[in-house]
Amino acid sequence: MMHAWVTRSAARRAEAVAVLLPVLVMLVIGLWGLDRGGMWRDEAVTFQVARRSVPQIWHLLHSVDVVHGLYYLLMHAVLAPHPGEVALRLPSVCGAAAAAGFVAALGVRLCRPRVGLWAGLLYAVTPMTGHFAQEGRSYALVAAGAAGATLLLVRAARSTRPGPWCAYGATVAVTCLLHEMALLLLLAHAGTLVLARVPARVWRVWIAVAAAVGLVLLPLVLVSQGQSAQVAWLSRPGLGSVKRLLGLFTGPARLVTVPYLALVVLALRPARTRPGTFSLQAVALPLVTVPPAVLLAVSRWWPLYDERYVLYALAGAPLLAAAGAERLAARLPRLLPHAALSGVLAVTLVFAVQLPLLRRDRVPDRRPDNLAAVSAVAHRELRPGDPVLFLPSIARRSALAYPKAFRGIRDIALSVPAPASGTLYGREADPGELRRRLDRLDRVWLVAAPFATAPAWYPGNATERAKLAVVDEQFVPREEVVRRGVTLRLYVRRPTYTPVIPTVRPRPERPSAGRAGPGALGSPPGPRR
């Protein structure tokens, strides 16, 4: 009896270590360089919206960003005590750590502790995981919810009580409310039930739970359809998108990708299981393949695909690789006498190979833009009382994220501020009113997004066209400051008594040597969900 108790105690300690160690590693990676000194445009949206009042957030969701509504309300509570960049990103760090723990717990439950340990650690050191662990957006939390829901599905399918199924349904519903693309998780779970050959009783309960989740999500889906212009920037994916996603899931270095895929293939060798048995492969394979495959296929006709939207599917990849490593260890017991330690050392090597990418990812200029740098330029060049014209209106995001740098300036085009107008960037004056305001000025600063200064750009909005027309007709450029992500240009009124040849005195700052996006984890510019 004592021996059995000692054995069970040792097994519980091994399981606890297998789950907690990946959580701690993910926390360290997530907290490393968390305050990188600048928000980029998506994070800035989270920051400025979450700092509004709850009625103002609710007002905004009627016209834009309803898919992030629950996340904004959560971040409103998080940022209320002490708003800042660390607080903005801390929930994502916690979400990534929780996801690593859930991945490890799945490996422990479906196989053995060392498989869970390997899978959880491999998830934690994957650059894609580390990238979104430091993003002030909902994707890391969605990944945690999806991994947790998958673990709850495995537990609920083996139970006859309603409690586990209620917990599963509630977790799926909350995860989908954080981002509606997580709804594809239900298709992955359906694939798991098929591979596990569960009895009809389990199918009936799961279908009822899935239907309840669908009813909860129906209002969000209907409202978001009316806001589909937010994803108009997405393009149809091709074979390159598939290859890129594969590199993101396994790691971009070939030294990592090739062994990783070899272990996944080894894990997929068919094994005999009893009906109703949840094997690791039955859980991980649909999770890593079904959501990306469905979204990629749909996006060939209706572009909706972005790598961030299927981050939660990444959890299946390290589980399969760990299962392959377990089979390899079983075949080579003499070569791998200490399999658990060998696996940990292998993951450490993977981390070392990908460490340069993780380090570069913590540099602000690896994001598409750095609004802190933009605000620093504005703070140096602008003075209280200076008239400022934002072109287009989304260029106002730097002022909303870092208002101190723009304190005291006169926003010429703004009619109703962003919080009061229920918009992200405020409601601007109509073209006639804008012309009257500009007629009274002798000088104006233009804060422009890079694409807005290109000769080929033609805005669809009448007010934006009026900005361009009045500036070209009535003003000449006097001074220019170029910083990656923004152009500040001082215009003075054109003399009427003599033709003037525009003279620009550029003072560009040296651009960063980094790419415009976050390395292998970048995203194209444009309005975002």
C-alpha positions as CSV (number, residue, x, y, z in Angstrom):
1,M,0.0,0.0,0.0
2,M,2.8,2.4,0.9
3,H,4.7,1.6,-2.3
4,A,1.6,2.4,-4.4
5,W,1.1,5.7,-2.5
6,V,4.7,6.7,-3.1
7,T,4.4,5.7,-6.8
8,R,1.2,7.8,-7.2
9,S,2.9,10.7,-5.4
10,A,5.9,10.6,-7.6
11,A,3.7,10.4,-10.7
12,R,1.8,13.5,-9.6
13,R,5.0,15.4,-9.0
14,A,6.2,14.5,-12.5
15,E,2.9,15.7,-14.0
16,A,3.1,18.9,-12.1
17,V,6.7,19.6,-13.2
18,A,5.7,18.8,-16.8
19,V,3.0,21.4,-16.7
20,L,4.6,24.1,-14.6
21,L,8.0,24.2,-16.2
22,P,6.6,25.3,-19.7
23,V,4.5,27.9,-17.9
24,L,7.5,29.4,-16.2
25,V,9.6,29.3,-19.4
26,M,6.9,31.0,-21.3
27,L,6.5,33.7,-18.6
28,V,10.3,34.4,-18.8
29,I,10.2,34.6,-22.6
30,G,7.1,36.8,-22.5
31,L,8.4,39.2,-19.9
32,W,11.8,39.5,-21.5
33,G,11.9,42.9,-23.2
34,L,8.2,43.5,-22.7
35,D,8.5,47.3,-22.4
36,R,10.2,47.8,-25.8
37,G,9.5,51.5,-25.8
38,G,6.8,51.9,-28.4
39,M,3.3,50.7,-29.5
40,W,2.5,50.0,-33.1
41,R,-0.8,50.8,-34.7
42,D,-2.9,47.7,-33.6
43,E,-1.7,48.0,-30.0
44,A,-2.4,51.8,-30.1
45,V,-6.0,51.0,-31.0
46,T,-6.3,48.7,-28.0
47,F,-4.7,51.3,-25.7
48,Q,-6.8,54.2,-26.7
49,V,-10.1,52.3,-26.9
50,A,-9.6,50.5,-23.6
51,R,-9.1,53.8,-21.8
52,R,-12.5,55.1,-22.9
53,S,-15.5,54.7,-20.6
54,V,-17.7,51.6,-21.0
55,P,-20.5,53.5,-22.6
56,Q,-18.0,55.0,-25.1
57,I,-16.6,51.5,-25.9
58,W,-20.2,50.2,-26.4
59,H,-20.9,53.2,-28.7
60,L,-17.8,52.4,-30.8
61,L,-18.7,48.7,-31.2
62,H,-21.8,49.6,-33.1
63,S,-19.8,50.9,-36.0
64,V,-16.3,49.3,-35.8
65,D,-14.3,46.5,-34.1
66,V,-17.1,44.5,-32.6
67,V,-15.0,41.4,-33.0
68,H,-12.7,42.8,-30.3
69,G,-15.5,44.1,-28.0
70,L,-15.0,41.6,-25.2
71,Y,-11.2,42.1,-25.3
72,Y,-11.6,45.9,-25.1
73,L,-13.8,45.6,-22.1
74,L,-11.3,43.3,-20.4
75,M,-8.4,45.7,-21.2
76,H,-10.5,48.6,-19.9
77,A,-10.4,46.9,-16.5
78,V,-6.7,46.0,-16.8
79,L,-5.6,49.5,-17.8
80,A,-7.7,51.3,-15.3
81,P,-5.3,51.2,-12.3
82,H,-2.1,52.1,-14.2
83,P,-2.2,52.5,-18.1
84,G,1.1,51.7,-19.8
85,E,2.7,49.5,-22.3
86,V,3.6,46.8,-19.8
87,A,0.0,46.6,-18.5
88,L,-1.2,46.6,-22.1
89,R,0.9,43.5,-23.0
90,L,0.7,41.6,-19.7
91,P,-2.6,39.8,-20.4
92,S,-1.0,38.4,-23.6
93,V,2.0,37.2,-21.6
94,C,-0.3,35.4,-19.2
95,G,-2.4,34.0,-22.0
96,A,0.7,32.6,-23.7
97,A,1.9,31.1,-20.4
98,A,-1.5,29.5,-19.8
99,A,-1.5,28.1,-23.4
100,A,1.9,26.5,-22.8
101,G,0.5,24.9,-19.6
102,F,-2.6,23.6,-21.4
103,V,-0.5,22.1,-24.2
104,A,1.7,20.4,-21.6
105,A,-1.4,19.1,-19.8
106,L,-2.7,17.6,-23.0
107,G,0.5,15.8,-23.5
108,V,0.5,14.5,-20.0
109,R,-3.1,13.4,-20.1
110,L,-3.0,11.8,-23.6
111,C,0.4,10.2,-23.4
112,R,2.8,10.7,-20.4
113,P,4.5,13.5,-18.5
114,R,7.7,13.7,-20.5
115,V,5.6,14.1,-23.7
116,G,3.7,16.9,-22.1
117,L,6.9,18.5,-20.9
118,W,8.5,18.4,-24.4
119,A,5.3,19.8,-26.1
120,G,4.8,22.6,-23.6
121,L,8.5,23.7,-23.8
122,L,8.5,23.5,-27.6
123,Y,5.3,25.7,-27.7
124,A,7.0,28.2,-25.4
125,V,10.2,28.6,-27.5
126,T,8.4,28.9,-30.8
127,P,9.0,32.5,-32.2
128,M,5.4,32.9,-33.3
129,T,4.3,32.2,-29.7
130,G,6.8,34.7,-28.3
131,H,5.8,37.3,-30.8
132,F,2.1,37.3,-29.9
133,A,2.9,37.0,-26.2
134,Q,4.1,40.6,-26.5
135,E,1.3,42.0,-28.6
136,G,-1.4,44.1,-26.9
137,R,-4.1,42.2,-28.8
138,S,-6.4,39.3,-28.1
139,Y,-4.6,36.5,-30.1
140,A,-2.6,35.0,-27.2
141,L,-5.7,34.9,-25.0
142,V,-7.6,33.2,-27.8
143,A,-4.8,30.6,-28.1
144,A,-5.1,30.0,-24.3
145,G,-8.8,29.6,-24.5
146,A,-8.6,27.2,-27.5
147,A,-6.0,25.0,-25.8
148,G,-8.0,25.0,-22.5
149,A,-11.2,24.1,-24.3
150,T,-9.5,21.2,-26.1
151,L,-8.3,19.9,-22.7
152,L,-11.9,20.3,-21.3
153,L,-13.3,18.4,-24.3
154,V,-11.1,15.4,-23.6
155,R,-12.2,15.4,-20.0
156,A,-15.9,16.0,-20.8
157,A,-16.1,13.2,-23.3
158,R,-15.1,10.7,-20.6
159,S,-17.6,12.0,-18.1
160,T,-21.3,11.4,-17.7
161,R,-21.9,14.6,-15.7
162,P,-23.1,17.9,-17.3
163,G,-20.6,20.0,-15.4
164,P,-17.6,19.3,-17.6
165,W,-19.6,19.9,-20.7
166,C,-20.9,23.2,-19.4
167,A,-17.3,24.2,-18.6
168,Y,-16.3,23.2,-22.1
169,G,-19.1,25.2,-23.8
170,A,-18.5,28.3,-21.7
171,T,-14.8,28.2,-22.5
172,V,-15.4,27.9,-26.2
173,A,-18.0,30.7,-26.2
174,V,-15.7,33.1,-24.3
175,T,-12.8,32.2,-26.6
176,C,-14.9,32.9,-29.7
177,L,-16.2,36.2,-28.2
178,L,-12.6,37.3,-27.9
179,H,-12.3,36.7,-31.6
180,E,-14.9,35.1,-33.9
181,M,-12.3,33.3,-36.0
182,A,-11.9,30.9,-33.1
183,L,-15.3,29.5,-34.1
184,L,-13.3,27.2,-36.4
185,L,-12.1,25.4,-33.3
186,L,-15.4,23.6,-33.2
187,L,-14.6,22.0,-36.6
188,A,-11.3,20.8,-35.2
189,H,-13.0,19.3,-32.2
190,A,-15.5,17.6,-34.5
191,G,-12.5,16.1,-36.3
192,T,-11.2,14.9,-33.0
193,L,-14.5,13.2,-32.2
194,V,-14.4,11.5,-35.6
195,L,-10.9,10.2,-35.1
196,A,-11.6,9.1,-31.6
197,R,-14.7,7.2,-32.7
198,V,-16.8,8.4,-29.8
199,P,-20.2,6.9,-29.1
200,A,-23.5,8.5,-30.2
201,R,-24.1,9.8,-26.7
202,V,-21.0,12.0,-26.8
203,W,-21.9,13.2,-30.3
204,R,-25.4,14.3,-29.1
205,V,-24.1,16.2,-26.2
206,W,-21.3,17.9,-28.2
207,I,-23.7,18.9,-31.0
208,A,-26.0,20.5,-28.3
209,V,-23.1,22.4,-26.8
210,A,-21.9,23.5,-30.2
211,A,-25.3,24.7,-31.1
212,A,-25.5,26.7,-27.9
213,V,-22.1,28.3,-28.6
214,G,-23.4,29.2,-32.1
215,L,-26.5,30.9,-30.7
216,V,-24.3,32.9,-28.3
217,L,-22.0,33.9,-31.2
218,L,-24.9,34.7,-33.7
219,P,-25.3,38.4,-32.7
220,L,-21.5,39.0,-33.0
221,V,-21.4,37.3,-36.4
222,L,-24.3,39.3,-37.7
223,V,-23.0,42.6,-36.5
224,S,-19.5,41.9,-37.7
225,Q,-20.8,41.2,-41.2
226,G,-21.8,44.9,-41.4
227,Q,-18.2,45.8,-40.5
228,S,-16.5,43.6,-43.1
229,A,-14.8,46.6,-44.6
230,Q,-12.3,46.3,-41.8
231,V,-10.8,43.2,-43.5
232,A,-11.0,44.6,-47.1
233,W,-7.2,44.9,-47.0
234,L,-6.8,41.1,-46.9
235,S,-5.8,39.4,-50.2
236,R,-6.4,35.9,-51.5
237,P,-3.8,33.5,-50.0
238,G,-1.8,31.1,-52.1
239,L,0.9,28.4,-51.8
240,G,3.2,31.0,-50.3
241,S,0.8,31.6,-47.4
242,V,0.8,27.9,-46.6
243,K,4.6,27.7,-46.7
244,R,4.9,30.8,-44.5
245,L,2.4,29.4,-41.9
246,L,4.3,26.1,-41.8
247,G,7.5,28.0,-41.1
248,L,5.8,30.0,-38.4
249,F,4.4,26.9,-36.7
250,T,7.7,25.0,-36.7
251,G,10.1,27.9,-36.6
252,P,11.7,29.6,-39.6
253,A,15.2,28.0,-39.3
254,R,15.7,25.0,-41.5
255,L,17.8,23.4,-38.8
256,V,14.7,23.3,-36.8
257,T,12.0,22.8,-39.4
258,V,13.4,19.6,-41.0
259,P,13.7,17.5,-37.7
260,Y,10.4,19.0,-36.5
261,L,8.5,17.8,-39.5
262,A,10.3,14.4,-39.4
263,L,9.0,13.9,-35.8
264,V,5.5,15.0,-36.9
265,V,5.5,12.4,-39.7
266,L,6.7,9.8,-37.2
267,A,3.9,10.6,-34.9
268,L,1.3,10.2,-37.6
269,R,2.0,6.5,-38.1
270,P,-1.4,4.7,-37.5
271,A,-1.8,3.1,-34.1
272,R,-4.6,0.8,-32.9
273,T,-6.9,2.3,-30.4
274,R,-10.2,1.3,-28.9
275,P,-13.3,3.2,-30.0
276,G,-13.9,6.3,-27.8
277,T,-10.2,6.6,-27.0
278,F,-8.6,10.0,-27.3
279,S,-5.1,9.5,-28.6
280,L,-2.7,12.5,-28.8
281,Q,-2.8,12.3,-32.6
282,A,-6.6,12.4,-32.7
283,V,-6.6,15.6,-30.7
284,A,-3.5,17.4,-32.1
285,L,-3.9,16.7,-35.9
286,P,-7.3,18.3,-36.4
287,L,-6.3,21.2,-34.2
288,V,-3.2,22.1,-36.2
289,T,-4.8,21.4,-39.7
290,V,-8.5,22.1,-39.7
291,P,-8.8,25.8,-38.8
292,P,-6.0,26.9,-41.1
293,A,-7.1,24.7,-44.0
294,V,-10.7,25.9,-43.7
295,L,-9.8,29.6,-43.5
296,L,-7.3,29.3,-46.3
297,A,-9.9,27.6,-48.5
298,V,-12.7,30.1,-47.8
299,S,-10.3,33.0,-48.4
300,R,-9.7,31.9,-51.9
301,W,-13.2,33.3,-52.6
302,W,-13.8,35.6,-49.6
303,P,-10.4,36.8,-48.2
304,L,-10.4,36.4,-44.5
305,Y,-7.1,34.7,-43.8
306,D,-4.4,36.2,-41.6
307,E,-1.8,34.2,-39.7
308,R,-2.9,35.8,-36.4
309,Y,-6.4,34.4,-36.8
310,V,-5.2,30.8,-36.5
311,L,-2.5,31.2,-33.9
312,Y,-4.5,28.9,-31.6
313,A,-4.0,26.1,-34.1
314,L,-0.3,26.2,-33.3
315,A,-0.9,24.2,-30.1
316,G,-1.3,21.0,-32.2
317,A,2.2,21.2,-33.8
318,P,4.4,20.7,-30.7
319,L,2.1,17.9,-29.4
320,L,2.6,16.0,-32.6
321,A,6.4,16.6,-32.6
322,A,6.5,15.4,-28.9
323,A,4.6,12.3,-29.8
324,G,7.0,11.6,-32.6
325,A,9.9,12.1,-30.2
326,E,8.3,9.6,-27.8
327,R,8.0,7.0,-30.6
328,L,11.7,7.6,-31.4
329,A,12.7,7.2,-27.8
330,A,10.7,3.9,-27.6
331,R,12.6,2.6,-30.7
332,L,16.0,3.7,-29.5
333,P,16.0,3.0,-25.8
334,R,19.8,2.3,-25.7
335,L,20.7,5.5,-27.6
336,L,18.4,7.5,-25.4
337,P,18.7,6.1,-21.9
338,H,17.6,9.4,-20.3
339,A,14.8,10.3,-22.8
340,A,13.2,13.1,-20.8
341,L,16.4,15.0,-20.3
342,S,17.4,14.4,-23.9
343,G,14.2,15.9,-25.1
344,V,14.6,19.0,-22.9
345,L,18.2,19.4,-24.2
346,A,16.8,19.2,-27.8
347,V,14.2,21.9,-27.1
348,T,17.0,24.0,-25.5
349,L,18.9,23.7,-28.8
350,V,15.9,24.7,-30.7
351,F,15.6,27.8,-28.5
352,A,19.3,28.6,-29.0
353,V,18.9,28.4,-32.8
354,Q,15.9,30.7,-32.8
355,L,17.1,33.1,-30.1
356,P,18.4,35.8,-32.6
357,L,14.9,36.0,-34.1
358,L,13.3,36.3,-30.6
359,R,15.8,39.0,-29.7
360,R,15.2,41.0,-32.9
361,D,11.5,40.7,-32.3
362,R,11.9,42.9,-29.2
363,V,13.1,45.9,-31.1
364,P,10.3,48.4,-31.7
365,D,11.2,48.9,-35.4
366,R,10.5,45.3,-36.2
367,R,6.8,46.1,-36.1
368,P,5.2,47.8,-39.1
369,D,5.4,51.2,-37.3
370,N,6.5,52.7,-34.0
371,L,4.1,55.4,-32.8
372,A,6.4,56.3,-29.9
373,A,9.0,57.4,-32.4
374,V,6.4,59.3,-34.4
375,S,5.3,61.1,-31.2
376,A,8.9,62.0,-30.4
377,V,9.3,63.7,-33.7
378,A,6.0,65.6,-33.3
379,H,7.1,66.6,-29.8
380,R,10.3,68.0,-31.1
381,E,8.8,69.9,-34.1
382,L,5.4,71.0,-33.0
383,R,4.6,73.8,-30.6
384,P,1.4,74.6,-28.6
385,G,-1.0,76.4,-30.9
386,D,0.4,75.0,-34.1
387,P,-2.3,74.0,-36.6
388,V,-2.0,70.3,-37.6
389,L,-3.7,68.4,-40.4
390,F,-3.7,64.6,-40.2
391,L,-3.6,62.9,-43.6
392,P,-5.5,60.5,-43.7
393,S,-7.5,60.6,-40.4
394,I,-5.8,57.3,-39.3
395,A,-2.6,59.3,-39.0
396,R,-4.2,60.7,-35.8
397,R,-3.5,57.4,-34.1
398,S,-0.1,58.6,-32.9
399,A,-1.8,61.6,-31.2
400,L,-4.4,59.3,-29.6
401,A,-1.7,56.8,-28.3
402,Y,0.7,59.5,-27.1
403,P,-1.3,62.6,-26.5
404,K,1.4,64.4,-24.5
405,A,3.5,64.9,-27.6
406,F,0.5,66.7,-29.3
407,R,-0.7,68.7,-26.3
408,G,-1.9,72.1,-27.3
409,I,-1.9,71.7,-31.0
410,R,-4.9,72.7,-33.1
411,D,-6.4,69.7,-35.0
412,I,-7.8,71.6,-37.9
413,A,-9.9,68.8,-39.5
414,L,-11.4,67.3,-36.3
415,S,-15.0,68.0,-35.7
416,V,-15.9,65.4,-33.0
417,P,-13.2,63.7,-30.9
418,A,-12.8,59.9,-31.2
419,P,-14.4,58.9,-27.9
420,A,-17.5,61.1,-28.3
421,S,-18.0,60.2,-32.0
422,G,-18.0,56.4,-31.5
423,T,-15.1,56.0,-34.0
424,L,-11.5,55.0,-33.8
425,Y,-10.0,58.3,-35.0
426,G,-12.7,60.9,-34.6
427,R,-15.3,62.5,-37.0
428,E,-13.8,65.2,-39.3
429,A,-15.4,68.3,-40.7
430,D,-17.1,68.2,-44.1
431,P,-15.0,69.5,-47.1
432,G,-16.7,73.0,-47.1
433,E,-16.0,73.6,-43.4
434,L,-12.5,72.3,-43.8
435,R,-11.8,74.7,-46.6
436,R,-13.1,77.6,-44.4
437,R,-10.8,76.6,-41.5
438,L,-7.8,76.4,-43.8
439,D,-8.5,79.7,-45.4
440,R,-7.8,81.4,-42.1
441,L,-4.3,79.9,-41.8
442,D,-1.0,81.2,-43.0
443,R,0.8,77.9,-42.0
444,V,-0.1,74.4,-41.2
445,W,1.7,71.2,-40.3
446,L,0.8,68.1,-42.2
447,V,1.2,64.8,-40.3
448,A,0.9,62.2,-43.1
449,A,1.1,58.4,-43.3
450,P,3.8,57.4,-45.9
451,F,1.3,56.3,-48.5
452,A,-0.6,59.6,-48.3
453,T,2.4,61.5,-49.7
454,A,2.7,59.3,-52.8
455,P,1.5,61.0,-56.0
456,A,-0.6,57.9,-57.0
457,W,-2.7,57.9,-53.8
458,Y,-6.2,59.1,-54.4
459,P,-8.5,58.9,-51.3
460,G,-12.1,57.8,-51.5
461,N,-13.2,60.1,-48.7
462,A,-14.3,63.7,-49.8
463,T,-12.7,65.3,-46.7
464,E,-9.4,63.6,-47.4
465,R,-9.5,64.8,-51.0
466,A,-10.2,68.4,-49.8
467,K,-7.1,68.2,-47.6
468,L,-5.0,67.3,-50.6
469,A,-6.6,69.9,-52.9
470,V,-6.4,72.9,-50.5
471,V,-2.8,72.1,-49.5
472,D,-1.7,71.8,-53.2
473,E,-3.6,74.9,-54.3
474,Q,-3.0,77.3,-51.4
475,F,0.2,76.2,-49.7
476,V,3.8,75.4,-50.5
477,P,6.1,73.1,-48.4
478,R,8.7,74.8,-46.3
479,E,10.2,72.1,-44.1
480,E,10.0,68.3,-43.9
481,V,10.9,65.7,-41.4
482,V,10.7,62.0,-42.4
483,R,10.5,59.3,-39.9
484,R,9.7,55.7,-40.7
485,G,5.9,55.5,-40.3
486,V,5.2,59.3,-40.7
487,T,6.0,62.4,-42.6
488,L,5.8,65.8,-40.9
489,R,5.7,68.7,-43.4
490,L,5.3,72.3,-42.7
491,Y,3.3,74.3,-45.3
492,V,3.1,78.0,-45.6
493,R,0.5,80.0,-47.6
494,R,1.4,80.5,-51.2
495,P,2.1,84.1,-52.1
496,T,-0.5,85.4,-54.6
497,Y,1.6,88.1,-56.3
498,T,4.2,85.9,-57.8
499,P,4.6,82.3,-58.9
500,V,6.5,80.2,-56.5
501,I,8.6,77.2,-57.1
502,P,8.1,74.9,-54.1
503,T,11.2,74.5,-52.1
504,V,11.5,71.6,-49.7
505,R,14.2,71.5,-47.0
506,P,14.2,67.8,-46.0
507,R,15.6,66.7,-42.7
508,P,15.2,62.9,-42.7
509,E,16.3,60.8,-39.8
510,R,18.3,57.8,-40.5
511,P,15.9,54.9,-41.1
512,S,16.3,51.7,-39.1
513,A,18.1,48.8,-40.7
514,G,15.3,46.5,-39.7
515,R,12.4,45.4,-41.9
516,A,9.1,47.1,-41.9
517,G,7.5,44.1,-40.3
518,P,8.4,41.9,-37.3
519,G,10.8,39.5,-39.1
520,A,9.1,36.3,-40.0
521,L,6.1,37.3,-38.0
522,G,5.1,40.5,-39.8
523,S,1.7,41.6,-41.0
524,P,0.7,43.7,-43.9
525,P,-0.3,47.3,-43.2
526,G,-3.9,48.4,-43.3
527,P,-7.0,48.5,-41.1
528,R,-7.1,45.5,-38.8
529,R,-9.3,43.2,-36.9
